[in-house]
Amino acid sequence: MATEKDLLLRARDLIKQRQYAEARAILTGLPDSTIAQEWLTKLDQLDPPAPAAVPAARASASPYNMLMMRYAVGGVTALMAVILIVGFFMFSWLDGGELMGDFGGMVEEAGADASASTFTAMEIWMGSNGDQDFTLDFSNVENGGGLSDVRLLDRTLILIPVLAVILLWVAWVYATDHRNSLQTAAILAGLALVLLAYPFLWESLSKSDWENDLKDVMMAESGGEDFGFAMIGLSFIMELITELYSTTEFKMAAGIAFLFAVVAVALEYMAANQPRPAAPPTRPPAPLSEF
């Protein structure tokens, strides 16, 4: 069995041969030896131990995985942007059927069929569905509708395709240019959030506008009498009108784009703030005379 002296001599020979790992293993195994601990301290100065490995949970994400994630997020978001652009021209934004004609001339013919009263966002923005003019301004229905009678609120609908085109471009940039991925992902999420919030905001403001217009009309017709009865009727009408919204497709497309963009922001932020592996220290010449 090797004595402490034999082990120290063996460790010194290994150090002279620059086999530091083997020498450290021998010296570490002599915790009660003052000489071994002194040599171990000097050996750590001469050849610092390798830094502790970064835990797997904090390890930097694989470049390949990040690349695939960017392609996926960019592709899905771009697809949703295309759906929003196409939907502006083709998807129903307000679907009232014959009910639309029954509320006092929103379309020119009160007996209009359901298809004529299904309006896309573009048709609402133009005040016409090609066959007839209409307006969602209850206080101005006597003019028959048309572009000149479109509400200011409805004119903002043009923001949908504009923002969707920008979203499409940013999605392409995110998938192909990785120099500022975190900032690009944040812009992507912001645009998707605006597109997601817009239908909710439009519905809320439109309902408020309709309610004010109808209140004025009903008060004028009642001459100020039976105010309570008029308000009950107004509440019933507003419930029916609220059911005319059909913006679900827009909300779903924008919601999917926003979800993917938020995931991208989170992953990009984590990747940008994970610790980088430390550069290996420069090894100085071994002062072998100290051993």
HELIX and SHEET records of a PDB file:
HELIX    1   1 GLU A    4  LYS A   16  1                                  13    
HELIX    2   2 TYR A   20  THR A   28  1                                   9    
HELIX    3   3 THR A   34  LEU A   46  1                                  13    
HELIX    4   4 ALA A   56  ARG A   58  5                                   3    
HELIX    5   5 PRO A   63  MET A   90  1                                  28    
HELIX    6   6 LEU A   99  ASP A  102  1                                   4    
HELIX    7   7 SER A  115  SER A  117  5                                   3    
HELIX    8   8 ALA A  121  MET A  126  1                                   6    
HELIX    9   9 PHE A  138  ASN A  143  5                                   6    
HELIX   10  10 LEU A  147  ASP A  149  5                                   3    
HELIX   11  11 LEU A  152  ARG A  155  1                                   4    
HELIX   12  12 THR A  156  ILE A  158  5                                   3    
HELIX   13  13 LEU A  159  THR A  176  1                                  18    
HELIX   14  14 SER A  181  SER A  222  1                                  42    
HELIX   15  15 PHE A  227  THR A  242  1                                  16    
HELIX   16  16 THR A  248  ALA A  272  1                                  25    
HELIX   17  17 LEU A  288  GLU A  290  5                                   3    
SHEET    1   A 2 SER A  92  ASP A  95  0                                        
SHEET    2   A 2 THR A 118  THR A 120 -1                                        
END                                                                             
